[in-house]
Amino acid sequence: MRPIDIRGYKQDLRERSKERRKSMDQGEKKVLDMAVAENVRRLKEYRPAKTLLVYMSTPIEVDTIQIIKNAWADGKKVAVPRCIPDTRNMEFHYIENLDCLSVGSFSVMEPDPSLPIVTDFSGCLMIVPGMHFDMKGYRLGYGKGYYDRYMVKFTGVSAGICY
């Protein structure tokens, strides 16, 4: 029996989801973003985490700015990803404010590469972006594989968020 090639199905699902997100009412989006931020804060894994690894959102993703601000208010360190040029890999850099970010890969805000890199995952909670998650936690991402590759070496706890 030949395995089923689901790449076309996944790409179609990504495109439909992007269109749905682009057409979302901005008022509704803000309400949902705030609800997700509060849900993250309520996670039992959030409370003991010393460091939050969190993506910098694009307009069609759950906005992570409030999640980042909450983490700082709760005394946590925050690290955000930077795509390593000419590779399909990323690394998380600690940030102390949003001023150290500039437009990077895929027009996403990224940290200055001179900032310290997260190498010790003890006490880390990673907030993972996704287009969809199933009930077992499997993720449909954006198709480039950055998080899939990074999570192979990540030994902390992760939580996926999406609409």
C-alpha positions in Angstrom: 0.0 0.0 0.0 1.4 3.4 -1.0 1.5 6.2 1.5 -0.9 9.1 0.9 0.8 12.4 -0.2 -1.0 15.0 1.9 1.2 18.0 0.9 -1.4 19.4 -1.5 -4.1 19.1 1.2 -2.0 20.8 3.7 -1.1 23.7 1.3 -4.8 24.1 0.5 -5.7 24.2 4.2 -3.0 26.8 4.8 -4.3 29.0 2.0 -7.9 28.8 3.1 -6.9 29.6 6.7 -4.8 32.6 5.6 -7.7 34.0 3.6 -10.1 33.5 6.6 -7.6 35.3 8.9 -7.1 38.2 6.5 -10.8 38.8 6.3 -11.3 38.7 10.1 -13.0 41.7 11.7 -10.3 43.7 13.5 -12.5 44.2 16.5 -13.1 40.5 16.8 -9.4 39.9 16.3 -8.5 42.2 19.2 -11.0 40.4 21.5 -9.6 37.0 20.5 -6.0 38.2 20.9 -6.6 39.3 24.4 -8.5 36.1 25.3 -5.5 34.0 24.0 -3.1 36.2 26.0 -5.1 35.6 29.2 -5.3 31.8 28.4 -1.5 31.6 28.1 -1.2 33.4 31.4 -3.5 30.8 33.0 -1.6 27.8 31.8 -0.3 25.7 34.6 3.0 25.5 32.7 3.2 29.3 32.5 3.4 29.9 36.3 6.7 28.1 37.0 8.3 29.2 33.7 11.2 31.5 34.1 11.6 32.2 30.4 9.0 32.6 27.7 10.1 31.9 24.1 7.5 33.5 21.9 7.2 34.4 18.3 6.7 37.9 16.9 3.4 37.9 15.3 2.4 39.0 11.8 -1.0 40.6 11.1 -2.7 37.3 10.4 -1.5 35.6 13.6 -2.5 35.8 17.2 -0.9 39.0 18.4 1.9 38.2 20.8 2.7 41.7 22.1 0.3 41.4 25.1 1.7 37.9 25.9 5.2 39.4 25.9 4.2 42.4 28.1 2.4 40.0 30.5 5.5 37.9 30.8 7.7 40.9 31.7 5.0 42.1 34.2 5.1 38.6 35.7 8.9 38.8 36.1 9.8 36.4 33.3 12.6 36.6 30.8 11.4 36.8 27.1 13.2 35.5 24.0 12.1 35.8 20.4 13.3 34.1 17.3 15.6 35.2 14.6 16.0 33.3 11.4 19.7 32.6 10.7 20.5 34.0 7.2 21.1 31.5 4.4 19.7 28.6 6.4 16.3 27.2 7.4 17.1 27.5 11.1 16.4 29.9 13.8 17.6 30.8 17.3 15.9 32.6 20.2 17.5 35.8 21.6 16.7 37.3 24.9 15.1 40.7 24.7 14.4 43.3 27.5 12.2 45.6 25.4 10.7 45.9 21.9 13.1 48.6 20.8 15.8 46.0 20.0 13.7 44.5 17.2 13.8 45.4 13.5 12.3 44.0 10.4 13.9 40.7 9.5 13.1 37.6 7.5 9.6 37.3 6.0 9.0 40.9 7.2 8.8 39.7 10.8 10.3 41.7 13.7 13.5 40.0 14.8 16.0 40.7 17.6 19.4 42.2 17.1 21.8 39.2 16.4 24.2 40.5 19.1 21.7 39.8 21.9 22.3 36.7 24.0 21.0 33.4 22.6 18.9 30.9 24.7 21.0 27.8 25.1 19.6 26.4 28.4 15.9 25.3 28.1 15.3 24.6 31.8 12.4 26.7 33.0 11.4 27.6 29.4 7.9 27.7 28.0 7.8 28.1 24.2 4.7 29.6 22.6 4.4 28.1 19.1 2.5 29.6 16.2 0.4 27.5 14.0 -2.3 27.6 11.4 -4.1 24.6 13.1 -3.5 22.1 15.9 -5.3 18.8 16.3 -6.5 17.3 19.6 -3.2 15.5 20.1 -1.1 18.7 19.7 0.1 18.0 16.2 0.7 21.3 14.3 0.1 22.5 10.8 2.6 25.4 10.5 3.2 27.8 7.7 5.2 25.4 5.6 8.8 26.5 6.0 9.7 24.1 8.8 11.6 26.5 11.1 9.7 25.5 14.3 9.8 21.8 13.3 13.6 21.9 13.0 14.0 24.0 16.2 11.7 21.8 18.3 13.8 18.7 17.6 16.5 20.1 20.0 14.1 22.0 22.3 13.8 20.2 25.7 11.4 22.6 27.4 7.6 22.8 27.4 5.7 24.1 24.5 2.1 25.4 23.9 0.6 26.1 20.5 -1.7 29.0 19.9 -3.9 29.9 17.0 -7.4 31.1 16.4 
